[in-house]
Amino acid sequence: MFNPWLDLTFRTMRLGWDAQNVVALRMLRMASGGPRARAELNRMVAEKVAAGAEADLAATTAVIAGSEDHVVAGKVLRVFKKRVRANKRRLTR
């Protein structure tokens, strides 16, 4: 039987790598200055608040449904993965 926590670990490592790329891309955009940098900063703050709320809702819903711990963690990870990947696509265009 496959350990679900091992799978979650690898998915988290991948998310960490993608998040580092997004941070680097955002820093480049902010370093350029101007209205695009200010818009990126505002967007970043708003997205973090929204992602936190969405992850909290996903975790709460999974806990209420009686899901196992690794399933709850996976649902939270999925929320952040979706947002990080969207930012990476947007910032590399």
N, C-alpha and C positions, 0 to 999 in steps of 0.2 A: 504494500500500500504506500502511496506517495504522501509525503508529509506536506500538508497544506501550508504550513508556516514557511517551509523552504521556498515554495512557489511565491509566496507573498514577499519573502526577502528579496528574491531576484527581481520581482516587479517593482519593489521599492527602490532597489539600486538603479534600475533603469529610469525611474521617475527622477531620482536624484541627479543623474547625468543630464537628463533633458532640462531639469530646472536650472542647473548650472549654465547650460547654453542660453536659456532665456535670460538669466541674470546678465550674462555677458552681452547679449544683444541689446538689452535694455540700457545697460551702462553706456554702450556705444551711442545709442540714440540720445541719451541724456547729455553725454559729453559734447554732442554737436550743438546743444543749446537751441534757443528759439522756441517758437510756439509748439513745434512737434515734441520737443523735450518736455515742456510743461504738460502737454496733453497726455504724454506717456506716463508721467509721474501721477497725474490725477487718475488716469485709468488704472494704474497699478494698485493704488490704494483702494479704489472702489472694488476692483476685482478680488482683492484679498478678503475684504469684508464679506462680499457675496459668496466666495468660495468657502469661507469658514461657516457661514450660515447653512449653505447647501450640504456641506459635509456633516454638520451637526444634525441636520434633518435626516440624512441618510443613515447615520449611526443610530439615532433614536428610533427610527422606523424599524431598523433591523433588530435592535434589542427588544423592542416591544413584540416583534414577530417571533422572538425566541431563538434567533439565529446564534450559531456558535461564534466564539470570539474571533476566529480567523475570518469568518464571513463578514462580520461587522467591520473589521479592519480593511478587508478587501473592498467593501462598498465605499468606505471613506477614501481609500487610495484611488478608486475609479473616478471619484469626483475631481480630485486634484490632477490626475492624469489627463482627463478631458480638457481641463483648463490650461494646463502647461502645454499640451500639444497644440491647442488652438493658438496660444501666444507664439509658440515657436513657428508655426506656419505663417502667422501674420507678420512677424518680425523678419522673416527671411525672404519675404516677397520683394 
